[in-house]
Amino acid sequence: MKYLSTRGHAARPGFCDILLEGLAPDGGLYLPELIPQISFAELDAWRRLPYADLAFEILSKFIDDIPADDLRDLCRRTYAADVFRHARAGDDPSRIAPLRWLEPGRVGLLALSNGPTLAFKDMAMQLLGNLFEYVLARRGETLNILGATSGDTGSAAEYAMRGKSRVKVFMLSPHGKMSAFQRAQMYSLADENIFNIAVTGMFDDAQDIVKAVSNDAAFKAKHRIGAVNSINWARIAAQVVYYFHGYFAATSSNTQQAAFCVPTGNFGNILAGHIARSMGLPIARLILATNENDVLDEFFRTGTYRPRKASETYVTSSPSMDISKASNFERFVFDLVGRNPAKVAELWKAIDAGDAFSLSGTPHFARLVECGFLSGKSTHADRLATIRERYERDGVMIDPHTADAMKIACQHLGGLPAGVPVLVLETAQAAKFADTLREALGRAPEIPADLQGLEALPQRVEVMPPEVGAVKAFIEARI
Ligand SMILES: *Cc1c(COP(=O)(O)O)cnc(C)c1O
């Protein structure tokens, strides 16, 4: 399998190259040249596979430059009971991402957040850590990962890379802006290859520093600086797996269909659903949920994509969705416009200049309907009401992001054909967002047993002003 850039660059690298590269040289995003098609016979054969082996089968369609035995071993080490906590309760492999029916046969919750950091980003990031280690060892190389986080990405990356001898992680976070639990998750790691830098500014300041360092080609090459942000194709490919897994858990035959509802920020999670559907998985609808930052809901309703400025982006109680320029959206639009890179380059010229584009009234807009997307927007009051309702009715505590999706899923339920279940993707555990849970329920969520006491552990973090020079000097002194 070779990979192409959404903006038409001529190179056709393989998987292991794009794994370490990030953006294509023309600023586009990598996608497989062809979307592999899955036959009914394959679907039948996959239905009963343990999660790790299903992951191997699906990833094999996208990766042909890692020997099969090695890839299978990487998948089995990643999707294992010592990594995903629900699986520890027994050896049932479906417990890597268990499905829980709230309304039997109709509304289910697909649990994707029982990895080390209690957010769904572990599902892909844990695999990425093992892939990095494997490919770097094979090439005799090392990598220094520089990233910025407002919460979930940083901890998922650190837990995936901790203890890996060829990788160091330098993670910038906004000083004093994350929840106490999120701070403790990152700053209590004692591994020598993990460096936490708290900048006295906002998330955007941290992000700007990462961009400035990444744009310094000489520094980047000399110090082998890499990234793990959500544009990495390996993360999308790993996320495709749980759509298949969720579909198998919710249905008994491949003649049935299912819908998925996805709390969306950078469009990585739901893009994986679109890829799964394009591969032939019988997905009736992909339902996109936003919070008050509703750029994507607007696009799916009107065909106009109008990213907002940072000053027009709201800080909400589902903070991982406070995104107004979704970095993976370009991959979806590439498909919509018939995989035409010149068209994508033209549309993104407007976006990069701070403008909008509209596909309304074009044949591309009709393609949107074929792709099966629905959308909706949820607010703080909706989140609180949904959390309360699910707790009182079903006895489950859902986190604010999952609540956004639950609200939108129920809103569209009446429009789905009878017999088509909707699976709400649970992207984080309530324990990560104690303040909002307390506001909704008047009580704090339970912390998993192995994470109790986390906030009392000693913390390691370097506080510094948001200056590029200071961050560069810090990195140089430690590699
Ligand atoms: C990252 C994240 C999201 C958004 O996912 P995207 O792939 O960026 O669309 C939603 N919920 C939680 C809890 C997250 O951490």
The ligand as an SDF file (V2000), in Angstrom:
LIG
                    3D

 15 15  0  0  0  0  0  0  0  0999 V2000
   -9.8350   14.0310   21.4020 C   0  0  0  0  0  0  0  0  0  0  0  0
  -11.1950   13.8840   22.0030 C   0  0  0  0  0  0  0  0  0  0  0  0
  -12.3830   14.0790   21.2530 C   0  0  0  0  0  0  0  0  0  0  0  0
  -12.3630   14.5170   19.8160 C   0  0  0  0  0  0  0  0  0  0  0  0
  -11.9010   13.5240   18.9300 O   0  0  0  0  0  0  0  0  0  0  0  0
  -11.4260   13.8940   17.4450 P   0  0  0  0  0  0  0  0  0  0  0  0
  -10.8110   12.6650   16.9190 O   0  0  0  0  0  0  0  0  0  0  0  0
  -10.4230   15.0110   17.6070 O   0  0  0  0  0  0  0  0  0  0  0  0
  -12.6260   14.3370   16.6850 O   0  0  0  0  0  0  0  0  0  0  0  0
  -13.6020   13.8480   21.8770 C   0  0  0  0  0  0  0  0  0  0  0  0
  -13.6670   13.4910   23.1800 N   0  0  0  0  0  0  0  0  0  0  0  0
  -12.5580   13.3090   23.9280 C   0  0  0  0  0  0  0  0  0  0  0  0
  -12.7070   12.9320   25.3550 C   0  0  0  0  0  0  0  0  0  0  0  0
  -11.2850   13.5000   23.3800 C   0  0  0  0  0  0  0  0  0  0  0  0
  -10.1850   13.3160   24.1480 O   0  0  0  0  0  0  0  0  0  0  0  0
  1  2  1  0
  2  3  1  0
  2 14  2  0
  3  4  1  0
  3 10  2  0
  4  5  1  0
  5  6  1  0
  6  7  2  0
  6  8  1  0
  6  9  1  0
 10 11  1  0
 11 12  2  0
 12 13  1  0
 12 14  1  0
 14 15  1  0
M  END
$$$$
